[in-house]
Amino acid sequence: FDLVMKLLESGGYWMQRKKKGLSILLAGTVALGALAVLPVGEIQAKAAISQQTKGSSLANTVTAATAKQAATDTTAATTNQAIATQLAAKGIDYNKLNKVQQQDIYVDVIVQMSAAPASENGTLRTDYSSTAEIQQETNKVIAAQASVKAAVEQVTQQTAGESYGYVVNGFSTKVRVVDIPKLKQIAGVKTVTLAKVYYPTDAKANSMANVQAVWSNYKYKGEGTVVSVIDSGIDPTHKDMRLSDDKDVKLTKSDVEKFTDTAKHGRYFNSKVPYGFNYADNNDTITDDTVDEQHGMHVAGIIGANGTGDDPAKSVVGVAPEAQLLAMKVFTNSDTSA
């Protein structure tokens, strides 16, 4: 306990005294955190483009005489399979359509621009740019897509869908299969990629990590353990932030109050989150003030959520559900950087 308290006290002193140093220390975290605010679709778009363009590299493994035909056959097979998979998710059997229907049917594609996205065009310091700066440069990239979007819409007779500008410079749209080659000929277009279909995975990751085996074999779920969550904050009032039994906790209310009386910062919240402090804003507000953040809550849930019931949509159980969590908030509620 004394060691935990010393770490808390020294950490609080250091963070209040050297906020600039904290920002430098967390530069890598800021860069990763910036990705978290981007639409998931942009990350998926990048993955789809990368995966489908890899097929063309197969031509390098065959002789020069057959390279062109091999590349053509591979691309055609990959395209047909991607179309079939996408349509199957919509309840359409592509293979049962006649040739005319196969060419006339609309599919979802990602149109990638020739110009680089914001993360690669030199306008950002990706190791230290704030969320606001990233969004500003991303918006500039998206605005520059206007003329290409207009040309694409002339071909597709469809309004362009989601726009991307940070990881990928491009946008989604619907297009008839027969018109895909026309999109590829538009000036400023680099690639036209069929949108990949994603399926939800099992919401219960604890089984993958054999967590249940530890719970069962060792009869241990984190009791008597304290985990410090140095992140964007925790909501101590969340229904899954609870302990099943708070009789034998590592940090009691009395323990924490003795520390806070001396340290002059932080306070006791409850048995699950016995201590918390907002080191970025120098106050006791440890909960993120917008729904756009919540990364710390996400991490806290993975570590120690203790929900009840079997429906993962209504409750969450973390790896160590009986552990206590320290809410060490190091990201401010007043702006977009640490």
N, C-alpha and C positions, 0 to 999 in steps of 0.2 A: 504493500500500500504506500509506504513512504517513497519508494522508487517511482510509482505512478504519479504521486503528488509532486515530486521534484521535477519530473518531466513536464507535467502540466504547467508548473510555475515558471520553469525556465523557458518553455515554449511560449507562454503568454507574454513574458517580458520581451523575448526576442522579437515576436511578431508585432507587438505594439511599437517597439523601438525602431524596427527596420522593415517597414512595409515594402520599401523598394527592394530590399534584399529578398523578401518573400516572393515578390513578383518574378525576380530573376530565377530563383530556385524553382518556381513553378512554371517556367516558360514552356517546358515540354508538355506539362499538363494542360496549359492554355491552348496549345496547338491541337491537342487531341480533343479538348472540350469544344473547340470551334466546330469540329466535324459533327458533334452531337446536335448542334442547332440546325444543321442542314436537313432538308427533306430526305427521308429514307430513300425515296425514289431516285435521287441523284446518285447515291452509292450503288443502288441496284442497276442503274443505267450504265455506270462505269463497268460494273462486273459483267453485264450482258455484252457490252461492246468488246471487252477484253477476251471473253470466252469465245465468242463467235468469230473474231478475227484471227484467232490462233489456228483455225483450220487451214488457212492459206499457207502456213509454214510447212505443211505436209509435202508440198511440191518440192521442197529442197531435198527430200530423201529419195527421190526417184531420178531416173536418167533424164538428160536434157530432152531427148526425143519424146518422152511421155509426160514431161512436167506440166505442160499446158493443159492436156486432157485430164490429167490426174487432179489438178487444181480445180478445173471446171466441174468434174464429177463430184469432188469432195464438197465444194461450195453448194452445188445443187442439192446433194443429199442432206447436208446440214440445214439448208434453208427449208426444205420440205419437212424435215423432222421438227424444226422449230415452229413452223406454221401449224403442223398437226398437233403439237403439244399445246400451243396457245389456244387453238380452237377447241381442243378437247376440254380445256378448263371452262369453256363457255357452253359445253354440251353439244358441240358440233363434231361429227366424225369426218375429218378432211378426206379420208380415203374413200368415203362413200359418195363424194361429190364427183360429178362428171368434169371433164377438162375445162369446159367453159365456166362452170361454177367455181372451180378451183382458182381460176384467174380473176374472176369478178368479185370474189369475197374480200371483205375488208379485214385487215389485220392491224395490230398495234406495232408501231416502229419507233425507234429513237433516231432522230436525225442529228448527227454530230457535225459541228462546224469545223472548218479548216483552222480557224483562229484558235489560239490556246485559251484554256479556261483561266479564271482569276488566280488559281493556285499555281499556275505555271507561266504566266505571262510577265512576271517580274514586277508587278505593281504592289505586291504584298510581301512583308516579312512573315512567312508562314510560321516562324518559330516564336513570334512575339506580337502578332497583330491582334487587336481586340475583335470581338464579335461584330461590333458596329462597322469597323474598317473592312472586315471580310465581307459583310453584307453589302456595303457600299460598292466595293469593286465587283462583286458578283452581279449586282444590279446593272452596272455599266456593261458588263459582258452580255447580259440578257437583252438590254436595250439595243445593242448592236446587231441583234439577230433579226430585227424587224423586216429588212428587205428580203432576206432568205425565207422567212416565214410567209411573207406575202406570195412569193413565187411558189412555195410548197402548197399553199392553200389554193392556188390557181389549178394545180394538178389534182389535188385530193378532193377539192370541194368540201373540205372539212376544216373547222377551226383548230388551230394548233392547241395541244394540250399543255402539260406541265413543261415549264422552262427550267433549264439548269445552267449554272454559270461558274460554280466554284471547282468542283472535281471534274465535271464534264461541261463543255460548251455545246449545248444542244437543246433539243426539245422533243417531246413526244407528239405523235399524231396518228390518225388512222388513214390507211391508204389501201386501195385495191392492190392485190398481188401483182396484177399486170402492170401497174403504174410505178412499182418500186424502182425499176431502171431509170425512169424519167426523173425521179427525185435525185438519183445519184449524179445526174448530168447538170444539175443546177449549180451555178457558180457559187462558191463558198461552202459547199457541202463536201465533207470528207468521207463520211460513211453513212449508210442507212442500215440499221441493225434491228432485227425482229426483237421485240420486247420479250424478255425471259419471264416465264411463269414461276412464281414463288408460292410454296405451300407452307402453312404454319407448321412448326415443329412441336414436339412434345413440350408442354409448358413446365414439366417437372424435370429439372436438370439434376436434382439431388441424386436420382438413381444412377445417372451417368457417372457421377463422381463417387459412387458407392457410399454416399453419406448415410443411407439407411443402415448399412452394415455396421458402421461405427456406432450409430445410435443403439442398435440391437445388441451387438457383441460386447460393447464396453459400457452400455447403459449411461452414455454421456452425450449431452446436447449443448455443451458450453457452460454448464453451471459453474459459477465461481470464476468465470473468465470476463475480463474487461477488454473491449476492442475500441481503439480510437479511430474514428472516421474523420480524416482530414480532407474535407471536400466542401461542397456548396451548402451543406446544412442538412438537418433532420427535422421532421415534424414529430415531436414527442407525443402529440395528441392522437396520432394515427392509431386506429383500432388494432393493427398488427404489431405495434410497438409496445409489447407487453411481456411480462414474465408469468409463467404458470404459477410460480410460488416465489415470493420475495422474502422468505424467512432467512435464507442463508446466502444473501448476496455478498459480493466482494466489496462493493462500495455502498455504504448506507447513507441516509440523509445526513446523519450526524457527521460522518467522515467528510463528506463534501463540504458541508457548511463550515467545518473547522478550517478547511483549505481556503475556501473563498473569503473567509473573514481575514485571513492573512494575505492572500494574493490580491484582494480588492478587485477581482474580476471573475465573471462566470457565476453560475448559480445551479442549484439542484432543480431538476424538472420532475422526474419520477423514478421508480425503481429500475425501469428499463433504460432510460437515458438519465443517469444520475448527475451528469455534469455536461454543461454546454456553454460555449461562448463564441461570439462573433468577433474573431480577431481582425477581420478586414474593416468592419465598421465600428469596432470598439464598443459593442453593446451586447445585450443578452438576447437579441433577436436571432435565433438559430435556424429559423425556417425560411426557405426561399420565398420571396414575395411575388413571384410569377410562376405560372405553370410551364413556362418555356424552359426553366432550369430544372430543378429537382434531381440533378445527377447524384447529389449526396444521399438523397432519400432512396434512390435506386440502389446505390451501393450498400446502404444500411440494410435494405431489404434482403439483398443477397446474403449478407453476413448473418443477420440475426432476426429477421422478421419472425413473428410467432403467431400467425393467424390460426383460426380454428375453422373446421369444416373441410370437406374434400373438394370443393369447387375452386380451382386455381384462379378463376375469374373474379372471385369474391374475397379470397384471402391468400396470403403468401406465407410460406414457411422457408426460412433461410437455412444456411448450413449449420449454424449454431444458434438455434432459436432461444435458448435460455441464457445466452451471454448478455452482459450489459454493454451499452454503446456510449461512447463519449462523442458528443457533437462538436467537433472542432471546425467551425465554419471559417474558411479562409478566402471565400469569394464574396465580394460586397453585394449588397442589395441596391446600391445607389448608382452603379453604372455597369458596364459590360466586361470588365476585366478584373483580375485579382489585384 
